[in-house]
Amino acid sequence: MEGLRDRLSRPRDTVARWIALTTMAAMLASLALNGVVSVFGGVWARPPLMETGLMEKAAAITRIIDSVPPAQRAAIAAAASDQDFSSQWLPHYEDAHLPAIEDPTFRTGSALLRRLLSRPDASIEAYEPADWPSGAASSRYALMIELSDRSWVMYSVPTRSWGLGELPRNLIIIALILSSTMVVALIATRHLAGPLERFAQGARRFGTDFRAPPIPVIGPQEIRQAILAFNAMQAQIQHFLHDRTQMLAAISHDLRAPLTRMRLRGEFIEDAEQQSRLFRDVDEMQAMVNSALDFFRDDARLEEATAFDLAQLLQTVVDDFKDAGAEVTFHGPNRLVYMGRPIGIKRALVNLVENAVKYGREPEVYLEAHAEHVLIQVKDRGPGIDSELHEKVFTPFFRVEGSRNRTTGGVGLGLSAARATVLEHGGTLSLHNRRQGGLEARVVLPLG
C-alpha cells in the first residue's frame, strides 16, 4: 500500500512522462490517420481494376452479350463502349492479339466476376500496359471474359483512371504518417521548450542584472525543480551582495578615520623628510583603500541592463581622453546597439584606454560587429607585457614591474575590474602582444 501511495503521489507532469506520451500519441495518430485514409480513400487505395462499380459494369455487359444471338453481340458491345471504356465481342480468342505472358489470370477480380456472372468455371484474364512489348502502340489495360459458347468479350481502357499505383499510395501514406508525427512532436516540444527558454532567458538576465526578478515556476516537474533551485540561488546572491555593500560601507568609514588621524599626527613631526615619507605612505594607503572599496563595492554591477549605443559610448570615451590631451583614435561604425550595463562597460573601457595611453604610444580603439558577438580592440605601441604575465595581470593588486610604480599611479585593480565587468556580460577579455611592438586588449561581448 505504501508503494502504491508513493506512485500515486509522484508528480505526473514530468519530462519522462511527456516523452512517453509523445511517443504513444505519435504512434496512435499515425495508426488512426492510416485507418482514416484506408477507409475514406478507398478509390485509390484498392488494387488495379477494382474501382467501385467497374466489375459490376463489366459483368452486366457480359451477361447481356452472352444472352443474345452471335449476330447481335458485336453491335451491343460497340454500343456499350464510350470514350474511356471499350468493349468488343471476339468470336475467337486469337482475335484479341494479346501478348504472351506467363500468368494472365486475373487473381484479384476473378472471384467477384464469376459470382456476378453466376458461372464458376468462366475463364477470365487481365493484362496491363507493361505486358505489351516496349513501345507498342496497342499497349493498354485489357480484361478478357469467356462466354458460354467459348467466344470472348474484351474490355480495355487506354489508361488507368481508377486509382494510384502501389508506390504512390505508399509514399502518400508515409508522408501522412510523418506529418502526423511531426504535429504531435511539435506540440510536445513546445510544451517542454517554453519553460526551458524562459529559464535560459531568466539566467541570462540575472547574469547582466543582479536585481532581476525570479523566474516564473512553470513547466514539467524537473524544470520546475531547476527553476526553484535557481531562484533560491539568485535570492542568496542578492542577499550576499546587499550585505557586502553594507559591510564595505562600514569598513570604508572605519579605515578613513585612522588614516586621517595618522595624517594629523604627521603634522607634528619636525623632521621634514620623515614627515614627507609618512604623508606619501598615508596617501598611498588612502588610494589603495579607495580603489579596493570601489572595486569590491562597484555599484555599477547593480546597474540595470538596458539597450544603448556602444559605438557612441566608445566615441565618448575617446573624446574624453582627447580633451585631456591624449591622441586616441577610434575606428568603427557610427552606431551599434548593444544590450548591457553602460556604466560598467564604460568603466572597463576607460581602464583599458587609460593603460594604453599611460604605458604605450599611439593608442587606438577598434569596434567591429559580427553575427554573434561584438569585438572591441584597444591597441598601443608600448613595451607590451611578457606573454607569461598576460593572465597574471588580471589578479587583483598585481602590478608589472617597470610599467607601474607609485609615481604613475595605479594599485593593480584596473584590469581586474575590467575583466570582471566583461565576464558578467558573458564575454571575454584577453591581452595579446603585437608583432611590431605594443599590446592589444581584446574584448568580446556576445550578442543576444
Secondary structure, DSSP 4 states (H G I P E B T S, - for coil): -HHHHHHHHS-S--HHHHHHHHHHHHHHHHHHHHHHHHHHTHHHHSPTT--TTHHHHHHHHHHHHHHS-HHHHHHHHHHH--SS-EEEEESSGGGG-PPP-S--B-TTTHHHHHHHHT-TT--EEEE-GGGSPTT-TT--EEEEEE-TTS-EEEEEESS--S---HHHHHHHHHHHHHHHHHHHHHHHHHHHHHHHHHHHHHHHHHHH-TTPPPPP--SSHHHHHHHHHHHHHHHHHHHHHHHHHHHHHHHHHHHHHHHHHHHHHHTT---HHHHHHHHHHHHHHHHHHHHHHHHHH-GGGGSPPEEEEHHHHHHHHHHHHHHTT---EEES-S--EEEE-HHHHHHHHHHHHHHHHHH-SS-EEEEEE-SSEEEEEEE--S----GGGTTGGGSTT---BTTB-TTT---S-HHHHHHHHHHHTT-EEEEEE-TTS-EEEEEEEE--
